[in-house]
């Protein structure tokens, strides 16, 4: 558990403790996308500050949200990162997965034949697959057009292995000209039933133990595997890069940041808001300029 003193504490449904953490203390549970990392680093450097803190489990220092921000800061020469510490085991913090929505040139059965012939996967057609079945051996993942379901069968011990198959299938789909989107389980199946997408790739549900194990082992999940929702989230700390690059003792920088935030007002906003093209399902606390 981190013993970093807070630079800001926000009281609410979940106490939010913002601390300054050495970047090397943190552990990732998802892969990074080089193109996204490069774009984000350029954006942060252009702004001259980091807008939002990352979300970190205080017990294990596993990053719940913000891996690309952390690595972008590292690439920009930063030694530290502002982190909102949470108790990950708190039942109010939930973890789900992202389904893949598909539009493309082939139907389900033709796509299934391609997966069998070119990737050597074992498929089984059935009338229905329930979400809780996916990620439990032998069902690694499933594809559906709303009428027919195809199970992708495999032997695997951990969810990371099943998600490795998701990554292979996703690569196959994009190489065949499919448009791949990312949606929650509910939104993906809703889009399928209304005809807005042609198919859905059902991915394995992920538990908190899976997240911690992946981060500790280094066998991380692909990008856009986990979807975390916490009761509240802080936004717009806007911490200057020079504070994160500062080579002075950390306690000196922490004290300066504490004074900075002591003069700020915090605005509480309800769940469901769209902020900078991202919808927040939780309450948000905006640190006003």
URQUIGI-V185562 format. One record per pair of residues at least 24 apart in sequence whose ideal C-beta (glycine too) atoms are under 8 Angstrom apart, sorted by the first residue. I is the first residue (numbers start at 1). J is the second residue. D is the distance in Angstrom with one decimal. If there is no record, write none. Layout:
I&J&D, I&J&D
This chain:
1&58&5.5, 1&59&5.2, 2&56&7.8, 2&58&5.6, 2&61&6.3, 2&85&6.2, 4&85&7.9, 4&254&7.9, 5&251&7.8, 5&254&6.2, 7&82&7.2, 7&254&5.5, 7&257&4.3, 7&258&5.0, 7&261&6.2, 8&234&7.6, 8&237&7.5, 8&257&7.8, 8&258&7.3, 8&261&4.4, 8&287&7.8, 10&232&7.5, 10&234&5.9, 10&266&6.2, 10&285&5.1, 12&231&7.5, 12&232&4.8, 12&268&7.0, 12&283&6.8, 12&285&6.8, 13&92&7.4, 13&231&4.3, 13&232&5.6, 13&283&6.8, 14&86&6.7, 14&90&7.1, 14&92&6.4, 14&93&7.9, 14&230&6.4, 14&231&4.3, 14&232&5.1, 16&84&5.4, 16&86&7.5, 16&232&6.2, 16&233&7.8, 16&234&5.4, 16&285&6.9, 17&58&7.6, 17&84&7.0, 17&85&4.8, 18&53&5.5, 18&82&5.8, 18&83&7.2, 18&84&5.5, 18&85&7.8, 18&234&6.4, 18&237&6.9, 18&261&7.9, 19&82&7.4, 19&83&5.7, 19&85&5.9, 20&80&5.0, 20&81&7.6, 20&82&6.1, 20&83&7.7, 20&250&6.2, 20&253&6.5, 20&254&5.4, 20&257&6.8, 21&56&6.9, 21&61&7.5, 21&80&6.3, 21&81&5.7, 21&82&7.7, 21&83&4.5, 22&79&6.7, 22&80&5.8, 22&250&7.6, 23&70&6.1, 23&73&6.6, 23&74&5.4, 23&78&6.7, 23&79&6.3, 23&80&6.3, 23&81&5.5, 25&61&5.2, 26&54&7.7, 26&56&6.5, 26&61&5.5, 26&62&7.8, 26&63&5.4, 26&70&5.9, 26&81&7.3, 26&83&7.5, 27&60&7.0, 27&61&5.8, 27&62&4.9, 27&63&6.6, 27&215&4.2, 27&216&6.9, 28&62&7.9, 28&63&5.4, 28&67&4.6, 28&70&7.6, 28&215&6.3, 28&220&6.0, 29&62&5.9, 29&63&6.8, 29&67&7.9, 29&211&4.9, 29&212&7.7, 29&214&4.7, 29&215&4.2, 29&220&5.6, 29&221&6.1, 29&226&6.9, 30&67&5.9, 30&220&5.6, 30&221&5.0, 30&222&7.0, 30&223&5.8, 30&224&7.8, 30&225&5.8, 30&226&6.5, 31&220&5.5, 31&221&7.0, 31&222&5.4, 31&223&5.2, 32&67&6.2, 32&68&6.1, 32&71&5.8, 32&223&7.2, 33&68&7.4, 33&223&5.2, 36&68&5.7, 36&223&7.9, 37&68&5.4, 37&71&5.6, 37&72&5.9, 37&75&7.3, 40&68&5.3, 40&69&6.6, 40&72&4.5, 41&72&4.0, 41&75&4.9, 41&76&5.9, 44&69&7.5, 44&72&5.6, 44&73&7.0, 44&76&6.5, 44&241&7.2, 45&76&5.7, 45&241&7.4, 48&240&6.4, 48&241&5.9, 49&238&4.8, 49&239&5.8, 49&240&4.8, 49&241&6.1, 50&81&7.4, 50&82&6.7, 50&237&7.2, 50&238&7.4, 50&239&5.2, 50&241&7.1, 50&244&6.7, 51&235&7.2, 51&236&5.7, 51&237&7.1, 51&238&5.9, 52&234&7.4, 52&235&5.3, 52&236&6.8, 52&237&6.7, 53&81&7.7, 53&82&4.1, 53&83&5.7, 53&84&4.7, 53&234&6.0, 53&237&5.6, 54&81&6.0, 54&82&7.3, 54&83&5.2, 54&84&7.1, 55&83&7.4, 55&84&5.2, 55&86&6.2, 55&228&7.2, 55&230&6.7, 55&233&7.2, 56&83&4.3, 56&84&6.9, 56&85&5.7, 56&86&7.3, 57&85&7.7, 57&86&6.6, 57&87&7.6, 57&88&3.7, 57&212&7.6, 58&85&3.9, 58&86&6.5, 58&87&6.3, 58&88&7.7, 59&87&7.2, 59&88&6.8, 59&89&7.5, 60&88&7.3, 60&212&5.7, 60&215&7.0, 60&216&7.4, 62&88&7.2, 62&211&6.5, 62&212&5.9, 62&215&4.2, 62&216&7.8, 63&215&7.5, 64&88&6.6, 64&93&7.8, 64&211&7.7, 64&228&5.0, 64&230&7.6, 65&228&5.7, 73&241&7.9, 73&244&6.1, 76&241&6.4, 76&245&7.7, 77&245&5.4, 78&241&6.5, 78&244&3.9, 78&245&5.2, 79&244&6.9, 79&245&6.5, 79&246&7.5, 79&247&7.3, 80&244&5.2, 80&246&7.8, 80&250&6.8, 80&253&7.4, 81&244&6.5, 82&237&5.7, 82&239&5.4, 82&244&7.8, 84&233&7.4, 84&234&5.6, 86&230&6.1, 88&208&6.1, 88&211&7.9, 88&212&7.7, 89&208&6.9, 92&230&7.3, 92&231&4.9, 93&228&6.8, 93&229&7.3, 93&230&4.9, 93&231&7.4, 94&228&7.2, 94&229&5.0, 95&206&5.8, 95&207&6.9, 95&208&5.8, 95&211&6.4, 95&226&5.6, 95&227&7.0, 95&228&5.3, 95&229&8.0, 96&184&6.8, 96&185&6.8, 96&205&6.9, 96&206&7.4, 96&226&7.5, 96&227&4.5, 96&228&8.0, 96&229&7.5, 97&185&7.3, 97&203&4.9, 97&204&6.5, 97&205&5.5, 97&206&5.3, 97&225&6.2, 97&226&6.5, 97&227&6.2, 98&182&4.6, 98&183&6.8, 98&184&7.0, 98&203&6.7, 98&224&4.8, 98&225&6.8, 98&226&7.9, 98&227&5.6, 99&182&7.6, 99&183&5.6, 99&184&7.1, 99&185&5.5, 99&188&3.7, 99&189&7.5, 99&200&5.6, 99&201&6.5, 99&202&6.0, 99&203&5.8, 100&166&7.7, 100&170&6.4, 100&173&7.8, 100&180&5.3, 100&181&6.9, 100&182&6.5, 100&188&7.6, 100&200&7.0, 100&201&3.8, 100&203&6.8, 101&180&7.4, 101&181&4.1, 101&182&7.4, 101&183&5.3, 101&188&5.1, 101&191&5.8, 101&192&7.4, 101&197&4.2, 101&199&7.8, 101&200&5.9, 101&201&7.9, 102&173&6.5, 102&178&5.3, 102&179&7.1, 102&180&6.2, 102&181&7.7, 102&197&6.1, 102&198&5.8, 102&199&4.2, 102&200&6.8, 102&201&6.3, 103&178&6.7, 103&179&4.4, 103&181&8.0, 103&197&5.7, 103&198&5.2, 104&173&6.9, 104&176&6.6, 104&177&5.8, 104&178&3.3, 104&179&6.4, 104&198&6.6, 104&199&7.8, 105&176&6.9, 105&177&5.2, 105&178&7.4, 106&176&6.8, 106&178&7.8, 107&145&7.0, 107&198&7.9, 108&143&6.3, 108&144&7.3, 108&145&4.3, 108&148&5.7, 108&150&6.4, 108&199&6.0, 109&148&7.4, 111&143&7.0, 111&173&7.9, 111&176&7.8, 111&199&7.5, 112&143&7.1, 112&150&4.9, 114&172&7.2, 114&176&6.9, 115&152&7.3, 115&169&6.7, 115&172&6.6, 118&172&6.9, 119&168&6.2, 119&169&7.3, 119&172&6.0, 121&152&5.5, 121&153&7.9, 121&154&7.6, 121&165&7.5, 121&169&7.7, 122&152&7.2, 122&153&4.4, 122&154&7.0, 123&150&5.0, 123&151&6.6, 123&152&6.0, 123&153&7.1, 124&150&7.1, 124&151&4.5, 124&153&5.8, 125&149&7.1, 125&150&5.7, 125&151&7.9, 126&150&7.9, 126&151&6.2, 129&202&6.5, 131&185&5.9, 131&202&6.5, 131&205&6.6, 132&205&6.7, 134&202&4.9, 134&203&6.6, 134&204&5.2, 134&205&6.7, 135&159&5.5, 135&162&5.2, 135&203&7.6, 135&204&2.6, 135&205&5.6, 135&206&7.7, 140&165&4.8, 140&166&7.8, 140&204&7.0, 141&165&6.0, 141&166&5.5, 141&169&6.8, 141&201&6.5, 141&202&6.2, 141&203&5.9, 141&204&6.6, 142&201&7.7, 142&202&4.3, 143&199&6.0, 143&200&7.3, 143&201&5.6, 143&202&7.2, 144&192&7.2, 144&199&6.5, 144&200&5.6, 144&202&6.7, 145&192&7.5, 145&198&6.5, 145&199&4.9, 146&192&5.0, 146&193&6.2, 146&200&7.9, 158&210&7.2, 158&213&7.0, 158&214&8.0, 158&219&7.3, 159&204&5.2, 159&206&5.8, 159&207&7.7, 159&210&4.6, 159&214&7.9, 159&221&7.6, 160&210&7.5, 160&214&5.4, 160&217&7.9, 160&219&4.7, 160&220&7.3, 160&221&6.0, 162&204&4.6, 163&203&7.1, 163&204&6.1, 163&206&8.0, 163&221&5.0, 163&222&5.6, 163&225&5.5, 164&222&7.5, 166&201&7.2, 166&203&5.3, 166&204&7.4, 166&222&6.3, 166&225&7.7, 167&222&4.4, 169&201&6.7, 170&201&7.4, 170&222&7.7, 173&201&7.7, 182&224&5.0, 184&227&6.6, 229&281&5.1, 229&282&5.9, 230&282&5.6, 231&282&5.8, 231&283&6.7, 232&282&5.7, 232&283&4.4, 232&284&7.1, 232&285&6.2, 233&280&6.4, 233&282&5.3, 233&283&7.3, 233&284&5.2, 233&285&7.2, 234&284&7.5, 234&285&4.8, 234&287&6.8, 235&275&6.9, 235&284&5.3, 235&285&6.9, 235&286&5.2, 235&287&7.3, 236&286&5.3, 236&287&5.2, 236&288&7.8, 237&261&7.8, 237&287&5.5, 238&287&7.3, 238&289&7.6, 261&287&7.0, 264&288&6.3
